């Protein structure tokens, strides 16, 4: 069964950090481009970051550049999103995906940044 499972979300104060994990089962992530989207209440889903399968080239949306870092651990079949200097506007459900022509999605993990 092909599955992506996110974890690591939670409640954090502004300026704090969280590390999200996206773990695959039923397939190996190293052959896929892996990315993260997020969706805040009342807003459209927006791309946050991704990492390519070929050479680990990374992409970041302007609103997270310098604060978020995406990485992969192929041995653990997991991709991480390290989120630092979190802001209240980062509050959203974060979804990971795996893409190789067709796309698989995880179920999402809630991130809330609030004092």
C-alpha positions, 0 to 999 in steps of 0.5 A: 500500500502506497502511503505518505505520513506526515508528523511533527506538527504542533503548537509553537510560539512565534520565533520557535521551531518545528521539524516536520517529517514525511515518511513513505511506505510502499515505495522509495522516496529517492526516486521522487521529487518530494515537496510540501504545501500548506493551507491556512483557513480560508486560503488556497493551498500554496507551495512551500518547498520541494527537493528533486530526486535527481540531484537534491536541488531545493526550492523554497517559496519566498515567504520561507526562504532563510527560515525553512530547510528541506532535506531527505534521509533515503535510509529512513525513506523520510523527508524533513522540513525544518522550520525556524523563526516561525511566524503566526502566518505560518499557521496552516495544515502542512501536506507533503507529496511525492511526485514522479509524473503522478503525485501521492499526498499525505494526510497533513499535519497541523502547525499552529504558531501562537503565543 
